[in-house]
Amino acid sequence: MTAGYQARPKIVLGHPNRIEALAMTSTAPATPCCTLVGAGPGDPELLTLKALKAIESASVLLVDDLVSQAIVALAPAQARVIHVGKRGGCPSTPQAFIEKLMIAQARKGERVVRLKGGDPFIFGRGGEEVERLRRAGIAVQVINGITAGLAGVSSLGLPLTHREHAQGVVFLTGHAKVGGSTDWAAMATMAHRARLTLVIYMGMSQAAALAKALMEGLPPDTPAAVIQDVSLPGQRHIATTLARLASDIARHKMRSPAVIVVGDVMAALAWADPPAQTADLAAAAG
């Protein structure tokens, strides 16, 4: 399987000009279509059967950075794999050109799969892509994937909701769209009053600011956790509190991709692990 992946032609897009050669049109099929597939957090065994079938039938895959190579390797050997990386702080393929490429390839009659980490509709720009594709007359199918916030917490044997500790869960992004922002203090106040678990994606680079704002509505000793490389062999986590969140991230050299989880459901993790100790789940399992 690995050999097939290495032999498969790869195209990495980082600049709009590199798309033009792929965007050439030919005779359009009667009903061009595109499938948005959630690849989950990384472990191929967490794919849904429907996602696996879509990947195995693809002729063109547009792949996000966070999709593991083990999942890309499930595509047919003759499939064209186009890496359209998007990661904070790194050179990224412009979203408009990704959408342009999907439309062009679908109109050529290719079986286009847009392979996204996690779930396409959880901070994956899936909504934007569906709207653009439908405006262009492209039929769209969306196949859900397990999002990292759920998979990461579940892998620790903990729930996101527990009737004794949390009445709900809120998924948030720490990387807001330009011109937009989250009122973290208000969110914290609501979480405290309504007993909610907060799951924060893309928040590692501003963990200190997030923790400070959240402590305006939540106690400093509110349990928290950081889970890095969810479901992959190198997954690890720290159990901490809001007050220690930023310092523990730095001390244990936690990095992206990771999710930050805040709420009383994480108290059991702090009980199981000494405070701020890093746990390598792969090593423990071995």
C-alpha positions in Angstrom: 0.0 0.0 0.0 2.8 2.4 0.8 4.6 1.6 -2.4 1.4 2.5 -4.3 1.2 5.8 -2.5 4.8 6.7 -3.4 4.3 5.8 -7.0 1.2 7.9 -7.3 1.8 11.3 -9.0 1.7 14.2 -6.6 1.0 17.8 -7.3 1.6 20.3 -4.5 -0.2 23.7 -5.0 1.1 26.7 -3.3 0.5 29.5 -5.8 -2.4 30.3 -8.1 -0.3 30.1 -11.3 0.3 26.5 -10.7 -3.3 25.7 -11.1 -3.8 26.8 -14.6 -2.3 23.7 -16.2 -4.8 21.6 -14.2 -7.8 23.8 -14.9 -7.9 23.2 -18.7 -11.4 22.3 -19.7 -12.6 19.4 -21.9 -15.9 17.9 -22.8 -18.1 18.3 -19.8 -20.0 15.3 -18.4 -23.8 15.5 -18.1 -23.8 15.9 -14.3 -20.4 16.9 -12.9 -20.0 16.2 -9.2 -17.6 16.5 -6.3 -17.5 14.7 -3.0 -16.3 16.3 0.2 -14.9 13.6 2.5 -14.0 13.9 6.2 -10.8 11.9 6.7 -11.1 12.0 10.5 -8.3 12.8 12.8 -5.7 10.7 11.1 -6.1 7.0 12.0 -7.4 5.2 8.9 -9.4 2.8 11.0 -11.6 5.8 12.1 -12.8 6.4 8.5 -16.4 5.6 7.8 -17.1 2.9 5.3 -18.7 5.5 3.1 -15.6 7.7 3.2 -13.4 4.7 2.3 -15.6 3.8 -0.7 -15.4 7.4 -2.0 -11.6 7.5 -1.6 -11.2 4.1 -3.3 -13.3 5.3 -6.3 -11.6 8.7 -6.8 -9.7 9.7 -9.9 -8.6 13.1 -8.4 -8.0 13.8 -4.8 -7.5 17.3 -3.4 -5.9 16.7 -0.1 -5.5 18.9 3.0 -2.2 19.1 5.0 -3.6 17.3 8.0 -4.7 14.2 6.2 -2.4 11.3 7.0 -0.5 9.6 4.2 -1.9 6.3 5.4 -5.3 7.5 4.4 -4.2 9.0 1.0 -2.6 5.6 0.3 -6.1 4.1 0.2 -6.8 5.8 -3.1 -6.3 3.9 -6.4 -2.7 3.9 -7.7 -3.7 5.7 -10.8 -5.5 8.5 -9.0 -4.0 11.9 -9.2 -3.2 13.3 -5.7 -3.1 17.1 -5.5 -1.9 18.5 -2.1 -3.7 21.8 -1.4 -2.2 22.6 1.9 -3.7 25.1 4.3 -2.1 25.5 7.7 -1.9 28.6 9.9 1.4 30.4 9.7 2.5 28.5 6.6 2.3 29.2 2.8 -1.2 28.0 1.8 -3.0 27.4 -1.5 -5.7 30.2 -1.8 -9.2 29.0 -1.1 -10.6 30.5 -4.3 -8.2 28.5 -6.4 -8.9 25.3 -4.6 -12.6 25.8 -5.5 -11.7 26.7 -9.1 -9.7 23.5 -9.4 -12.5 21.4 -8.0 -14.9 22.8 -10.5 -12.6 22.4 -13.4 -11.8 18.8 -12.6 -15.4 17.9 -12.0 -16.4 19.4 -15.4 -13.8 17.3 -17.1 -15.6 14.2 -15.8 -13.1 13.3 -13.0 -14.4 11.6 -9.8 -13.3 14.5 -7.6 -12.8 13.9 -3.9 -12.0 16.8 -1.6 -10.3 15.1 1.3 -10.4 17.1 4.5 -9.0 16.4 8.0 -11.7 15.7 10.6 -15.1 16.7 9.4 -15.7 18.9 6.3 -18.3 21.0 8.2 -16.3 21.5 11.5 -13.9 24.4 10.7 -13.0 22.8 7.4 -14.4 25.4 5.0 -16.8 22.8 3.7 -19.7 25.2 3.7 -17.9 27.7 1.5 -16.9 25.0 -0.9 -20.4 23.5 -1.1 -21.9 27.0 -1.9 -19.3 27.7 -4.6 -19.7 24.3 -6.2 -23.5 24.5 -6.3 -23.4 28.0 -7.8 -21.2 26.5 -10.6 -23.8 23.7 -11.2 -21.7 21.0 -9.6 -23.5 18.3 -7.6 -22.0 17.9 -4.1 -22.0 15.0 -1.7 -20.7 15.4 1.8 -19.4 12.5 3.9 -18.9 13.2 7.5 -15.7 12.4 9.4 -14.9 12.1 13.1 -13.7 15.5 14.3 -10.5 15.7 16.3 -12.1 17.2 19.4 -14.4 14.2 19.8 -11.7 11.6 18.9 -9.1 13.1 21.1 -11.2 13.3 24.3 -12.7 9.8 23.6 -9.2 8.3 23.3 -8.5 9.4 26.9 -11.5 7.5 28.0 -13.4 10.7 28.8 -16.7 12.1 27.5 -17.3 15.6 26.2 -20.6 15.5 28.0 -21.5 13.8 31.3 -24.7 14.5 33.0 -22.9 15.1 36.4 -20.4 17.5 34.9 -21.4 19.0 31.5 -24.8 19.6 29.9 -23.4 20.4 26.5 -20.3 21.1 24.4 -19.2 24.0 22.2 -16.7 23.7 19.4 -14.7 26.9 18.9 -11.9 28.2 16.7 -9.0 30.1 18.1 -8.2 31.4 14.6 -11.1 33.7 13.7 -11.7 35.0 10.2 -10.2 38.4 9.6 -12.6 41.0 10.8 -14.3 38.7 13.2 -13.6 37.7 16.8 -14.9 35.6 19.6 -16.0 37.2 22.9 -14.1 34.7 25.0 -15.1 36.3 28.4 -18.8 36.0 27.5 -18.3 32.5 26.2 -16.6 31.5 29.5 -19.4 33.0 31.5 -22.0 31.1 29.5 -19.9 27.9 29.9 -19.7 28.3 33.6 -23.4 29.0 34.0 -24.6 26.4 31.6 -22.0 23.7 32.5 -20.5 23.4 29.0 -17.3 21.8 27.8 -15.3 24.0 25.4 -13.3 22.4 22.6 -10.9 24.9 21.0 -9.3 24.2 17.6 -6.3 26.2 16.2 -5.8 27.9 19.5 -2.2 26.9 20.4 -0.5 30.0 19.1 -2.6 32.2 21.3 -3.2 29.9 24.3 -2.0 32.5 26.8 -4.5 35.2 25.6 -7.3 32.6 25.4 -6.7 31.4 28.9 -6.6 34.9 30.3 -9.9 35.8 28.6 -11.6 32.6 29.7 -10.6 33.2 33.3 -12.8 36.3 33.2 -15.8 33.9 33.3 -14.3 30.6 34.6 -12.3 29.8 37.7 -8.5 29.6 37.2 -8.5 26.0 38.5 -11.0 24.9 35.8 -9.6 21.6 34.4 -8.1 21.7 30.9 -6.2 19.4 28.6 -4.2 19.7 25.4 -4.3 16.7 23.0 -1.7 16.7 20.2 -1.6 14.6 17.0 -5.0 13.0 17.8 -5.3 9.3 16.9 -1.8 9.2 15.4 1.0 7.0 16.8 2.7 10.0 18.4 -0.5 11.3 20.2 0.2 12.8 23.6 -1.6 15.0 26.0 -1.2 17.1 29.1 -3.6 17.5 32.0 -3.6 21.1 33.4 -5.8 24.0 34.4 -6.7 27.3 32.8 -4.2 29.1 35.0 -1.4 26.8 34.0 -2.4 26.2 30.4 0.1 28.4 28.6 3.0 27.6 30.8 2.4 23.9 30.6 2.1 24.0 26.8 5.5 25.7 26.7 7.1 23.5 29.3 6.1 20.3 27.6 6.7 21.6 24.1 3.2 20.9 22.9 2.6 21.9 19.3 0.0 22.0 16.6 -2.1 20.3 15.4 -3.7 20.0 18.8 -7.0 20.7 20.5 -7.5 22.5 23.8 -10.4 21.2 26.0 -11.7 23.1 28.9 -14.3 22.0 31.4 -15.1 19.9 34.5 -15.2 16.7 32.4 -11.4 17.0 32.2 -11.1 16.6 36.0 -10.9 12.9 35.8 -7.9 13.2 33.5 -6.1 15.4 36.1 -6.9 12.7 38.7 -5.5 9.9 36.4 -2.3 11.9 35.4 -0.1 13.9 37.8 -0.7 17.6 36.9 1.0 18.8 33.7 2.6 15.5 33.0 2.9 14.5 29.3 1.4 11.1 28.4 2.5 9.3 25.3 -0.5 7.2 24.5 1.2 5.2 21.8 3.9 4.1 24.3 1.3 3.3 26.9 -0.6 1.2 24.5 2.6 -0.7 23.5 
